[in-house]
Amino acid sequence: MNAIFLSGSGNTKHIVTLLFNELGENGKIVPIESPEVNEALKAEELLIAYPTQFSNIPYLVRDFINKHQNEWKGKKIFLITTMGLFAGDGTGCAARLLKKYGAVITGGLQIVMPDSIGDCKALKKSKEQNKAIIETADKRIVEAAKQMRAGNYPKEGLSFAAHLAGLFGQRLWFYNKTTGYSDKLKIDSAKCIGCGLCAGNCPTGNIKIVDGKAVASGQCTMCYRCIDHCPKQAMTLLGKTLYEQPTYDKNSKK
């Protein structure tokens, strides 16, 4: 099995890596934007993982599935979503699209992790709370791996009930947030020092350094990677004020 993932704050990467370790898998674990992804796609069994956005899949992941539609026929695919609070049918959204192209969905996992949206105060939790969330998530992955080794793959987010929960719980209300790439990334040029960290981290190439300042176009997939790693806290997306820069490393520190 090979894994292809999108990770913003590092939550999803951690979950995928831990699951592979628990399963004893030695396949490739590849970021979705990596040139190595074409080699990873050759495996007959795949894991695809991503953060849930408004009970939907990030547009980059949807775009990736559509662009590689000829790769999915007959492939066995297990899906993982990470979420800050609610996923609904986060795995189901990708499952339905992949099935359209002939994939066989073996199961799904939806794992609560610390929220990565640093410009929304209502979502913030204490470091102690986030550590507890990660500990619970790790235990869930260990248990899921045990089940999978026994041939019992979890099916979270794949049922009709989950589909209704995702549809009416969030997706309908925030439909326009996930129907394409976003052009809403805001960069404070007075704070930006043109270090290029955001441009180097962006999975879509949405950010360029122009005349010593970061400039965004309309290809943002809302992963929050640039925002959560900006050394000058110069970026926001859904909110207007950056309250913190949550990353897996920060949340997992003892």
Secondary structure, DSSP 8 states (H G I E B T S, - for coil): -EEEE--SSSHHHHHHHHHHHHHT--S-EEETTSTTHHHHTTSSEEEEEEE-BTTB--HHHHHHHHHTGGG-TT-EEEEEEEESS--SSHHHHHHHHHHHTT-EEEEEEEEE-----TT-GGG---HHHHHHHHHHHHHHHHHHHHHHHTT---BTT-SHHHHHHHIIIIITTTGGGSSS-B---EE-TTT-----HHHHH-TT--EEEETTEEEE-S-B----HHHHH-TT--EESSSSS------HHHHH--
